[in-house]
Amino acid sequence: MADLRIPVLVLLAEYSRAHHAGKVADRACRMLQQGKVVVLPGATHHSLSFTAPQQLNEHLTVFLG
């Protein structure tokens, strides 16, 4: 994965029960040269899209735009 040289957006839920967001964020930052890592505060892995929809949409729009 360290050879991946394309833009990557990693969106993480602060309170995910599927993984530890801080550990995943740290590793993604180290491994993805063109990666952007965002931890959405207050979100769980099930509520990611409706806990902070405005923030989620802004990050997706900027990344895809």
Secondary structure, DSSP 8 states (H G I E B T S, - for coil): -TT--S-EEEEEETT-SSS-HHHHHHHHHHH-TTEEEEEETT--TTTHHHHSHHHHHHHHHHHH-
